[in-house]
Every structure is written in C-alpha cells, then in structure tokens.
Amino acid sequence: MALVALAAGTVGGVEPVSCLMRAGIAYLTGVIATQLWYVFFTIRVVRDRDEPMQLEATAPVEGER
C-alpha cells in the first residue's frame, strides 16, 4: 500500500516530501492494521502444564485385551 501511494504521488506530480509522507502514513497504517488483525483474529493455543498431553482417546481398540 505504501508503494502504491508513493507511485501514485510520483505519477500525479505531487511534491516528493508529500509523497514520502503519504507513503509513510500508508506503511504505518498497514503495520497497525496487521497487529490488530493478529490480536483479534488469530487462535490462541493455551495448554495447561499440569495435565499430561493425550494423543488419542483412552478407549480400548477392538481386538486388544
């Protein structure tokens, strides 16, 4: 998004300082939006250390004794 803002400003004949400011704002917006995405939309896996890990159910398999 920052590169698009920079390219659009350059093609549009906008001052270089203004182009860099727009690109910087677009970059910071992307960084903040990415962090918010990870905070609200990722799955957090929390494992209790006191409980042993179980790989499968403890029911006996048919034919085993």
mmCIF file of the N, C-alpha and C atoms, coordinates in Angstrom:
data_MODEL
# 
_entry.id   MODEL 
# 
loop_
_atom_site.group_PDB 
_atom_site.id 
_atom_site.type_symbol 
_atom_site.label_atom_id 
_atom_site.label_alt_id 
_atom_site.label_comp_id 
_atom_site.label_asym_id 
_atom_site.label_entity_id 
_atom_site.label_seq_id 
_atom_site.pdbx_PDB_ins_code 
_atom_site.Cartn_x 
_atom_site.Cartn_y 
_atom_site.Cartn_z 
_atom_site.occupancy 
_atom_site.B_iso_or_equiv 
_atom_site.pdbx_formal_charge 
_atom_site.auth_seq_id 
_atom_site.auth_comp_id 
_atom_site.auth_asym_id 
_atom_site.auth_atom_id 
_atom_site.pdbx_PDB_model_num 
ATOM 1   N N  . MET A 1 1  ? 0.821   -1.175  0.000   1.00 0.00 ? 1  MET A N  1 
ATOM 2   C CA . MET A 1 1  ? 0.000   0.000   0.000   1.00 0.00 ? 1  MET A CA 1 
ATOM 3   C C  . MET A 1 1  ? 0.873   1.249   0.000   1.00 0.00 ? 1  MET A C  1 
ATOM 4   N N  . ALA A 1 2  ? 1.993   1.200   0.707   1.00 0.00 ? 2  ALA A N  1 
ATOM 5   C CA . ALA A 1 2  ? 2.893   2.342   0.753   1.00 0.00 ? 2  ALA A CA 1 
ATOM 6   C C  . ALA A 1 2  ? 3.518   2.589   -0.611  1.00 0.00 ? 2  ALA A C  1 
ATOM 7   N N  . LEU A 1 3  ? 3.878   1.514   -1.310  1.00 0.00 ? 3  LEU A N  1 
ATOM 8   C CA . LEU A 1 3  ? 4.459   1.674   -2.646  1.00 0.00 ? 3  LEU A CA 1 
ATOM 9   C C  . LEU A 1 3  ? 3.449   2.232   -3.631  1.00 0.00 ? 3  LEU A C  1 
ATOM 10  N N  . VAL A 1 4  ? 2.205   1.847   -3.504  1.00 0.00 ? 4  VAL A N  1 
ATOM 11  C CA . VAL A 1 4  ? 1.154   2.362   -4.385  1.00 0.00 ? 4  VAL A CA 1 
ATOM 12  C C  . VAL A 1 4  ? 0.969   3.857   -4.130  1.00 0.00 ? 4  VAL A C  1 
ATOM 13  N N  . ALA A 1 5  ? 0.969   4.268   -2.871  1.00 0.00 ? 5  ALA A N  1 
ATOM 14  C CA . ALA A 1 5  ? 0.836   5.689   -2.551  1.00 0.00 ? 5  ALA A CA 1 
ATOM 15  C C  . ALA A 1 5  ? 2.019   6.481   -3.095  1.00 0.00 ? 5  ALA A C  1 
ATOM 16  N N  . LEU A 1 6  ? 3.199   5.928   -2.987  1.00 0.00 ? 6  LEU A N  1 
ATOM 17  C CA . LEU A 1 6  ? 4.394   6.601   -3.491  1.00 0.00 ? 6  LEU A CA 1 
ATOM 18  C C  . LEU A 1 6  ? 4.365   6.705   -5.011  1.00 0.00 ? 6  LEU A C  1 
ATOM 19  N N  . ALA A 1 7  ? 4.007   5.613   -5.687  1.00 0.00 ? 7  ALA A N  1 
ATOM 20  C CA . ALA A 1 7  ? 3.937   5.623   -7.152  1.00 0.00 ? 7  ALA A CA 1 
ATOM 21  C C  . ALA A 1 7  ? 2.843   6.564   -7.651  1.00 0.00 ? 7  ALA A C  1 
ATOM 22  N N  . ALA A 1 8  ? 1.694   6.571   -7.007  1.00 0.00 ? 8  ALA A N  1 
ATOM 23  C CA . ALA A 1 8  ? 0.596   7.447   -7.428  1.00 0.00 ? 8  ALA A CA 1 
ATOM 24  C C  . ALA A 1 8  ? 0.976   8.909   -7.258  1.00 0.00 ? 8  ALA A C  1 
ATOM 25  N N  . GLY A 1 9  ? 1.666   9.221   -6.194  1.00 0.00 ? 9  GLY A N  1 
ATOM 26  C CA . GLY A 1 9  ? 2.105   10.599  -5.986  1.00 0.00 ? 9  GLY A CA 1 
ATOM 27  C C  . GLY A 1 9  ? 3.138   11.030  -6.999  1.00 0.00 ? 9  GLY A C  1 
ATOM 28  N N  . THR A 1 10 ? 4.055   10.138  -7.341  1.00 0.00 ? 10 THR A N  1 
ATOM 29  C CA . THR A 1 10 ? 5.089   10.457  -8.326  1.00 0.00 ? 10 THR A CA 1 
ATOM 30  C C  . THR A 1 10 ? 4.476   10.662  -9.703  1.00 0.00 ? 10 THR A C  1 
ATOM 31  N N  . VAL A 1 11 ? 3.577   9.783   -10.099 1.00 0.00 ? 11 VAL A N  1 
ATOM 32  C CA . VAL A 1 11 ? 2.929   9.896   -11.410 1.00 0.00 ? 11 VAL A CA 1 
ATOM 33  C C  . VAL A 1 11 ? 2.023   11.132  -11.456 1.00 0.00 ? 11 VAL A C  1 
ATOM 34  N N  . GLY A 1 12 ? 1.401   11.461  -10.328 1.00 0.00 ? 12 GLY A N  1 
ATOM 35  C CA . GLY A 1 12 ? 0.478   12.586  -10.279 1.00 0.00 ? 12 GLY A CA 1 
ATOM 36  C C  . GLY A 1 12 ? 1.160   13.939  -10.184 1.00 0.00 ? 12 GLY A C  1 
ATOM 37  N N  . GLY A 1 13 ? 2.464   13.967  -10.056 1.00 0.00 ? 13 GLY A N  1 
ATOM 38  C CA . GLY A 1 13 ? 3.195   15.231  -9.997  1.00 0.00 ? 13 GLY A CA 1 
ATOM 39  C C  . GLY A 1 13 ? 3.136   15.906  -8.641  1.00 0.00 ? 13 GLY A C  1 
ATOM 40  N N  . VAL A 1 14 ? 2.997   15.153  -7.575  1.00 0.00 ? 14 VAL A N  1 
ATOM 41  C CA . VAL A 1 14 ? 2.950   15.715  -6.219  1.00 0.00 ? 14 VAL A CA 1 
ATOM 42  C C  . VAL A 1 14 ? 4.387   15.880  -5.725  1.00 0.00 ? 14 VAL A C  1 
ATOM 43  N N  . GLU A 1 15 ? 4.597   16.811  -4.803  1.00 0.00 ? 15 GLU A N  1 
ATOM 44  C CA . GLU A 1 15 ? 5.936   17.051  -4.251  1.00 0.00 ? 15 GLU A CA 1 
ATOM 45  C C  . GLU A 1 15 ? 6.516   15.777  -3.641  1.00 0.00 ? 15 GLU A C  1 
ATOM 46  N N  . PRO A 1 16 ? 7.827   15.600  -3.716  1.00 0.00 ? 16 PRO A N  1 
ATOM 47  C CA . PRO A 1 16 ? 8.459   14.395  -3.154  1.00 0.00 ? 16 PRO A CA 1 
ATOM 48  C C  . PRO A 1 16 ? 8.253   14.242  -1.642  1.00 0.00 ? 16 PRO A C  1 
ATOM 49  N N  . VAL A 1 17 ? 8.299   15.344  -0.901  1.00 0.00 ? 17 VAL A N  1 
ATOM 50  C CA . VAL A 1 17 ? 8.123   15.266  0.557   1.00 0.00 ? 17 VAL A CA 1 
ATOM 51  C C  . VAL A 1 17 ? 6.706   14.796  0.878   1.00 0.00 ? 17 VAL A C  1 
ATOM 52  N N  . SER A 1 18 ? 5.748   15.305  0.143   1.00 0.00 ? 18 SER A N  1 
ATOM 53  C CA . SER A 1 18 ? 4.363   14.908  0.352   1.00 0.00 ? 18 SER A CA 1 
ATOM 54  C C  . SER A 1 18 ? 4.160   13.432  -0.002  1.00 0.00 ? 18 SER A C  1 
ATOM 55  N N  . CYS A 1 19 ? 4.817   13.001  -1.073  1.00 0.00 ? 19 CYS A N  1 
ATOM 56  C CA . CYS A 1 19 ? 4.740   11.578  -1.466  1.00 0.00 ? 19 CYS A CA 1 
ATOM 57  C C  . CYS A 1 19 ? 5.301   10.677  -0.375  1.00 0.00 ? 19 CYS A C  1 
ATOM 58  N N  . LEU A 1 20 ? 6.457   11.068  0.186   1.00 0.00 ? 20 LEU A N  1 
ATOM 59  C CA . LEU A 1 20 ? 7.067   10.254  1.236   1.00 0.00 ? 20 LEU A CA 1 
ATOM 60  C C  . LEU A 1 20 ? 6.213   10.247  2.498   1.00 0.00 ? 20 LEU A C  1 
ATOM 61  N N  . MET A 1 21 ? 5.587   11.374  2.815   1.00 0.00 ? 21 MET A N  1 
ATOM 62  C CA . MET A 1 21 ? 4.704   11.406  3.984   1.00 0.00 ? 21 MET A CA 1 
ATOM 63  C C  . MET A 1 21 ? 3.499   10.497  3.777   1.00 0.00 ? 21 MET A C  1 
ATOM 64  N N  . ARG A 1 22 ? 2.918   10.529  2.596   1.00 0.00 ? 22 ARG A N  1 
ATOM 65  C CA . ARG A 1 22 ? 1.773   9.658   2.310   1.00 0.00 ? 22 ARG A CA 1 
ATOM 66  C C  . ARG A 1 22 ? 2.182   8.187   2.350   1.00 0.00 ? 22 ARG A C  1 
ATOM 67  N N  . ALA A 1 23 ? 3.346   7.884   1.799   1.00 0.00 ? 23 ALA A N  1 
ATOM 68  C CA . ALA A 1 23 ? 3.825   6.501   1.826   1.00 0.00 ? 23 ALA A CA 1 
ATOM 69  C C  . ALA A 1 23 ? 4.093   6.049   3.263   1.00 0.00 ? 23 ALA A C  1 
ATOM 70  N N  . GLY A 1 24 ? 4.661   6.928   4.082   1.00 0.00 ? 24 GLY A N  1 
ATOM 71  C CA . GLY A 1 24 ? 4.917   6.602   5.484   1.00 0.00 ? 24 GLY A CA 1 
ATOM 72  C C  . GLY A 1 24 ? 3.637   6.370   6.266   1.00 0.00 ? 24 GLY A C  1 
ATOM 73  N N  . ILE A 1 25 ? 2.640   7.207   6.009   1.00 0.00 ? 25 ILE A N  1 
ATOM 74  C CA . ILE A 1 25 ? 1.347   7.035   6.683   1.00 0.00 ? 25 ILE A CA 1 
ATOM 75  C C  . ILE A 1 25 ? 0.694   5.727   6.253   1.00 0.00 ? 25 ILE A C  1 
ATOM 76  N N  . ALA A 1 26 ? 0.780   5.420   4.959   1.00 0.00 ? 26 ALA A N  1 
ATOM 77  C CA . ALA A 1 26 ? 0.208   4.157   4.471   1.00 0.00 ? 26 ALA A CA 1 
ATOM 78  C C  . ALA A 1 26 ? 0.931   2.961   5.081   1.00 0.00 ? 26 ALA A C  1 
ATOM 79  N N  . TYR A 1 27 ? 2.252   3.057   5.228   1.00 0.00 ? 27 TYR A N  1 
ATOM 80  C CA . TYR A 1 27 ? 3.035   1.972   5.827   1.00 0.00 ? 27 TYR A CA 1 
ATOM 81  C C  . TYR A 1 27 ? 2.634   1.768   7.292   1.00 0.00 ? 27 TYR A C  1 
ATOM 82  N N  . LEU A 1 28 ? 2.569   2.851   8.054   1.00 0.00 ? 28 LEU A N  1 
ATOM 83  C CA . LEU A 1 28 ? 2.199   2.740   9.468   1.00 0.00 ? 28 LEU A CA 1 
ATOM 84  C C  . LEU A 1 28 ? 0.780   2.209   9.637   1.00 0.00 ? 28 LEU A C  1 
ATOM 85  N N  . THR A 1 29 ? -0.118  2.628   8.763   1.00 0.00 ? 29 THR A N  1 
ATOM 86  C CA . THR A 1 29 ? -1.480  2.116   8.808   1.00 0.00 ? 29 THR A CA 1 
ATOM 87  C C  . THR A 1 29 ? -1.494  0.605   8.581   1.00 0.00 ? 29 THR A C  1 
ATOM 88  N N  . GLY A 1 30 ? -0.692  0.142   7.632   1.00 0.00 ? 30 GLY A N  1 
ATOM 89  C CA . GLY A 1 30 ? -0.607  -1.295  7.359   1.00 0.00 ? 30 GLY A CA 1 
ATOM 90  C C  . GLY A 1 30 ? -0.031  -2.072  8.533   1.00 0.00 ? 30 GLY A C  1 
ATOM 91  N N  . VAL A 1 31 ? 0.996   -1.526  9.161   1.00 0.00 ? 31 VAL A N  1 
ATOM 92  C CA . VAL A 1 31 ? 1.612   -2.200  10.312  1.00 0.00 ? 31 VAL A CA 1 
ATOM 93  C C  . VAL A 1 31 ? 0.613   -2.299  11.469  1.00 0.00 ? 31 VAL A C  1 
ATOM 94  N N  . ILE A 1 32 ? -0.078  -1.203  11.752  1.00 0.00 ? 32 ILE A N  1 
ATOM 95  C CA . ILE A 1 32 ? -1.050  -1.201  12.850  1.00 0.00 ? 32 ILE A CA 1 
ATOM 96  C C  . ILE A 1 32 ? -2.215  -2.132  12.541  1.00 0.00 ? 32 ILE A C  1 
ATOM 97  N N  . ALA A 1 33 ? -2.705  -2.106  11.302  1.00 0.00 ? 33 ALA A N  1 
ATOM 98  C CA . ALA A 1 33 ? -3.822  -2.979  10.922  1.00 0.00 ? 33 ALA A CA 1 
ATOM 99  C C  . ALA A 1 33 ? -3.425  -4.458  11.024  1.00 0.00 ? 33 ALA A C  1 
ATOM 100 N N  . THR A 1 34 ? -2.188  -4.770  10.650  1.00 0.00 ? 34 THR A N  1 
ATOM 101 C CA . THR A 1 34 ? -1.718  -6.154  10.755  1.00 0.00 ? 34 THR A CA 1 
ATOM 102 C C  . THR A 1 34 ? -1.671  -6.603  12.210  1.00 0.00 ? 34 THR A C  1 
ATOM 103 N N  . GLN A 1 35 ? -1.183  -5.755  13.087  1.00 0.00 ? 35 GLN A N  1 
ATOM 104 C CA . GLN A 1 35 ? -1.121  -6.099  14.510  1.00 0.00 ? 35 GLN A CA 1 
ATOM 105 C C  . GLN A 1 35 ? -2.520  -6.295  15.088  1.00 0.00 ? 35 GLN A C  1 
ATOM 106 N N  . LEU A 1 36 ? -3.448  -5.425  14.711  1.00 0.00 ? 36 LEU A N  1 
ATOM 107 C CA . LEU A 1 36 ? -4.826  -5.580  15.191  1.00 0.00 ? 36 LEU A CA 1 
ATOM 108 C C  . LEU A 1 36 ? -5.441  -6.871  14.671  1.00 0.00 ? 36 LEU A C  1 
ATOM 109 N N  . TRP A 1 37 ? -5.130  -7.231  13.436  1.00 0.00 ? 37 TRP A N  1 
ATOM 110 C CA . TRP A 1 37 ? -5.641  -8.477  12.859  1.00 0.00 ? 37 TRP A CA 1 
ATOM 111 C C  . TRP A 1 37 ? -5.159  -9.667  13.696  1.00 0.00 ? 37 TRP A C  1 
ATOM 112 N N  . TYR A 1 38 ? -3.875  -9.682  14.031  1.00 0.00 ? 38 TYR A N  1 
ATOM 113 C CA . TYR A 1 38 ? -3.335  -10.791 14.816  1.00 0.00 ? 38 TYR A CA 1 
ATOM 114 C C  . TYR A 1 38 ? -3.919  -10.827 16.226  1.00 0.00 ? 38 TYR A C  1 
ATOM 115 N N  . VAL A 1 39 ? -4.196  -9.675  16.795  1.00 0.00 ? 39 VAL A N  1 
ATOM 116 C CA . VAL A 1 39 ? -4.742  -9.638  18.148  1.00 0.00 ? 39 VAL A CA 1 
ATOM 117 C C  . VAL A 1 39 ? -6.169  -10.190 18.178  1.00 0.00 ? 39 VAL A C  1 
ATOM 118 N N  . PHE A 1 40 ? -6.989  -9.812  17.210  1.00 0.00 ? 40 PHE A N  1 
ATOM 119 C CA . PHE A 1 40 ? -8.407  -10.158 17.273  1.00 0.00 ? 40 PHE A CA 1 
ATOM 120 C C  . PHE A 1 40 ? -8.794  -11.411 16.498  1.00 0.00 ? 40 PHE A C  1 
ATOM 121 N N  . PHE A 1 41 ? -8.024  -11.824 15.507  1.00 0.00 ? 41 PHE A N  1 
ATOM 122 C CA . PHE A 1 41 ? -8.485  -12.896 14.633  1.00 0.00 ? 41 PHE A CA 1 
ATOM 123 C C  . PHE A 1 41 ? -7.585  -14.122 14.574  1.00 0.00 ? 41 PHE A C  1 
ATOM 124 N N  . THR A 1 42 ? -6.648  -14.262 15.459  1.00 0.00 ? 42 THR A N  1 
ATOM 125 C CA . THR A 1 42 ? -5.848  -15.484 15.484  1.00 0.00 ? 42 THR A CA 1 
ATOM 126 C C  . THR A 1 42 ? -6.315  -16.370 16.621  1.00 0.00 ? 42 THR A C  1 
ATOM 127 N N  . ILE A 1 43 ? -6.067  -17.645 16.481  1.00 0.00 ? 43 ILE A N  1 
ATOM 128 C CA . ILE A 1 43 ? -6.452  -18.613 17.505  1.00 0.00 ? 43 ILE A CA 1 
ATOM 129 C C  . ILE A 1 43 ? -5.287  -18.758 18.475  1.00 0.00 ? 43 ILE A C  1 
ATOM 130 N N  . ARG A 1 44 ? -5.579  -18.622 19.720  1.00 0.00 ? 44 ARG A N  1 
ATOM 131 C CA . ARG A 1 44 ? -4.540  -18.777 20.731  1.00 0.00 ? 44 ARG A CA 1 
ATOM 132 C C  . ARG A 1 44 ? -4.637  -20.167 21.324  1.00 0.00 ? 44 ARG A C  1 
ATOM 133 N N  . VAL A 1 45 ? -3.528  -20.861 21.341  1.00 0.00 ? 45 VAL A N  1 
ATOM 134 C CA . VAL A 1 45 ? -3.484  -22.200 21.903  1.00 0.00 ? 45 VAL A CA 1 
ATOM 135 C C  . VAL A 1 45 ? -2.813  -22.097 23.268  1.00 0.00 ? 45 VAL A C  1 
ATOM 136 N N  . VAL A 1 46 ? -3.574  -22.413 24.297  1.00 0.00 ? 46 VAL A N  1 
ATOM 137 C CA . VAL A 1 46 ? -3.054  -22.377 25.658  1.00 0.00 ? 46 VAL A CA 1 
ATOM 138 C C  . VAL A 1 46 ? -3.161  -23.787 26.218  1.00 0.00 ? 46 VAL A C  1 
ATOM 139 N N  . ARG A 1 47 ? -2.041  -24.345 26.620  1.00 0.00 ? 47 ARG A N  1 
ATOM 140 C CA . ARG A 1 47 ? -2.016  -25.695 27.159  1.00 0.00 ? 47 ARG A CA 1 
ATOM 141 C C  . ARG A 1 47 ? -1.686  -25.626 28.645  1.00 0.00 ? 47 ARG A C  1 
ATOM 142 N N  . ASP A 1 48 ? -2.464  -26.327 29.444  1.00 0.00 ? 48 ASP A N  1 
ATOM 143 C CA . ASP A 1 48 ? -2.220  -26.385 30.878  1.00 0.00 ? 48 ASP A CA 1 
ATOM 144 C C  . ASP A 1 48 ? -1.047  -27.319 31.117  1.00 0.00 ? 48 ASP A C  1 
ATOM 145 N N  . ARG A 1 49 ? -0.040  -26.863 31.819  1.00 0.00 ? 49 ARG A N  1 
ATOM 146 C CA . ARG A 1 49 ? 1.170   -27.670 32.021  1.00 0.00 ? 49 ARG A CA 1 
ATOM 147 C C  . ARG A 1 49 ? 0.968   -28.802 33.040  1.00 0.00 ? 49 ARG A C  1 
ATOM 148 N N  . ASP A 1 50 ? -0.074  -28.712 33.862  1.00 0.00 ? 50 ASP A N  1 
ATOM 149 C CA . ASP A 1 50 ? -0.300  -29.757 34.865  1.00 0.00 ? 50 ASP A CA 1 
ATOM 150 C C  . ASP A 1 50 ? -0.886  -31.027 34.265  1.00 0.00 ? 50 ASP A C  1 
ATOM 151 N N  . GLU A 1 51 ? -1.601  -30.909 33.172  1.00 0.00 ? 51 GLU A N  1 
ATOM 152 C CA . GLU A 1 51 ? -2.238  -32.072 32.564  1.00 0.00 ? 51 GLU A CA 1 
ATOM 153 C C  . GLU A 1 51 ? -1.299  -32.710 31.538  1.00 0.00 ? 51 GLU A C  1 
ATOM 154 N N  . PRO A 1 52 ? -1.180  -34.050 31.551  1.00 0.00 ? 52 PRO A N  1 
ATOM 155 C CA . PRO A 1 52 ? -0.358  -34.705 30.528  1.00 0.00 ? 52 PRO A CA 1 
ATOM 156 C C  . PRO A 1 52 ? -1.027  -34.619 29.161  1.00 0.00 ? 52 PRO A C  1 
ATOM 157 N N  . MET A 1 53 ? -0.197  -34.569 28.113  1.00 0.00 ? 53 MET A N  1 
ATOM 158 C CA . MET A 1 53 ? -0.739  -34.498 26.766  1.00 0.00 ? 53 MET A CA 1 
ATOM 159 C C  . MET A 1 53 ? -1.329  -35.840 26.363  1.00 0.00 ? 53 MET A C  1 
ATOM 160 N N  . GLN A 1 54 ? -2.522  -35.843 25.813  1.00 0.00 ? 54 GLN A N  1 
ATOM 161 C CA . GLN A 1 54 ? -3.158  -37.065 25.348  1.00 0.00 ? 54 GLN A CA 1 
ATOM 162 C C  . GLN A 1 54 ? -3.215  -37.013 23.839  1.00 0.00 ? 54 GLN A C  1 
ATOM 163 N N  . LEU A 1 55 ? -2.695  -38.041 23.198  1.00 0.00 ? 55 LEU A N  1 
ATOM 164 C CA . LEU A 1 55 ? -2.686  -38.064 21.746  1.00 0.00 ? 55 LEU A CA 1 
ATOM 165 C C  . LEU A 1 55 ? -3.969  -38.635 21.175  1.00 0.00 ? 55 LEU A C  1 
ATOM 166 N N  . GLU A 1 56 ? -4.534  -39.646 21.839  1.00 0.00 ? 56 GLU A N  1 
ATOM 167 C CA . GLU A 1 56 ? -5.753  -40.285 21.349  1.00 0.00 ? 56 GLU A CA 1 
ATOM 168 C C  . GLU A 1 56 ? -6.667  -40.586 22.535  1.00 0.00 ? 56 GLU A C  1 
ATOM 169 N N  . ALA A 1 57 ? -7.878  -40.967 22.213  1.00 0.00 ? 57 ALA A N  1 
ATOM 170 C CA . ALA A 1 57 ? -8.830  -41.346 23.258  1.00 0.00 ? 57 ALA A CA 1 
ATOM 171 C C  . ALA A 1 57 ? -8.318  -42.578 23.984  1.00 0.00 ? 57 ALA A C  1 
ATOM 172 N N  . THR A 1 58 ? -8.752  -42.755 25.229  1.00 0.00 ? 58 THR A N  1 
ATOM 173 C CA . THR A 1 58 ? -8.267  -43.870 26.041  1.00 0.00 ? 58 THR A CA 1 
ATOM 174 C C  . THR A 1 58 ? -9.127  -45.112 25.894  1.00 0.00 ? 58 THR A C  1 
ATOM 175 N N  . ALA A 1 59 ? -10.152 -45.101 25.035  1.00 0.00 ? 59 ALA A N  1 
ATOM 176 C CA . ALA A 1 59 ? -10.990 -46.282 24.838  1.00 0.00 ? 59 ALA A CA 1 
ATOM 177 C C  . ALA A 1 59 ? -10.172 -47.385 24.195  1.00 0.00 ? 59 ALA A C  1 
ATOM 178 N N  . PRO A 1 60 ? -10.366 -48.649 24.645  1.00 0.00 ? 60 PRO A N  1 
ATOM 179 C CA . PRO A 1 60 ? -9.585  -49.757 24.073  1.00 0.00 ? 60 PRO A CA 1 
ATOM 180 C C  . PRO A 1 60 ? -9.982  -50.008 22.611  1.00 0.00 ? 60 PRO A C  1 
ATOM 181 N N  . VAL A 1 61 ? -9.002  -50.412 21.842  1.00 0.00 ? 61 VAL A N  1 
ATOM 182 C CA . VAL A 1 61 ? -9.237  -50.717 20.443  1.00 0.00 ? 61 VAL A CA 1 
ATOM 183 C C  . VAL A 1 61 ? -9.814  -52.135 20.345  1.00 0.00 ? 61 VAL A C  1 
ATOM 184 N N  . GLU A 1 62 ? -10.740 -52.324 19.440  1.00 0.00 ? 62 GLU A N  1 
ATOM 185 C CA . GLU A 1 62 ? -11.396 -53.631 19.292  1.00 0.00 ? 62 GLU A CA 1 
ATOM 186 C C  . GLU A 1 62 ? -10.343 -54.682 18.927  1.00 0.00 ? 62 GLU A C  1 
ATOM 187 N N  . GLY A 1 63 ? -10.376 -55.812 19.637  1.00 0.00 ? 63 GLY A N  1 
ATOM 188 C CA . GLY A 1 63 ? -9.430  -56.888 19.372  1.00 0.00 ? 63 GLY A CA 1 
ATOM 189 C C  . GLY A 1 63 ? -8.250  -56.866 20.332  1.00 0.00 ? 63 GLY A C  1 
ATOM 190 N N  . GLU A 1 64 ? -8.030  -55.782 21.069  1.00 0.00 ? 64 GLU A N  1 
ATOM 191 C CA . GLU A 1 64 ? -6.948  -55.693 22.043  1.00 0.00 ? 64 GLU A CA 1 
ATOM 192 C C  . GLU A 1 64 ? -7.440  -56.134 23.404  1.00 0.00 ? 64 GLU A C  1 
ATOM 193 N N  . ARG A 1 65 ? -6.630  -56.809 24.167  1.00 0.00 ? 65 ARG A N  1 
ATOM 194 C CA . ARG A 1 65 ? -7.017  -57.204 25.526  1.00 0.00 ? 65 ARG A CA 1 
ATOM 195 C C  . ARG A 1 65 ? -5.900  -56.955 26.474  1.00 0.00 ? 65 ARG A C  1 
# 
